[in-house]
Amino acid sequence: MNVTPPSPSTSRWVLILFLVFFIGTAAWGGYVLAKNAALRQSQPSDDPIQNQSLFGR
């Protein structure tokens, strides 16, 4: 049973790829959430009570 550990350069590239993927998906998710929030805010609501702000009453 001669098991050799992965070379340090291989594990380094796997770590870098994982971080790039993780940061990329987090940035994309934040963009999608911000875009959806802007779309929801721009659409008027059917309920006039929801259209009023808390301090605008």
Summary of the structure (lengths in Angstrom):
residues: 57
radius of gyration: 23.6
end to end distance: 75.7
largest distance: 75.7
contacts: 83
relative contact order: 0.06
helix: 68%
strand: 0%
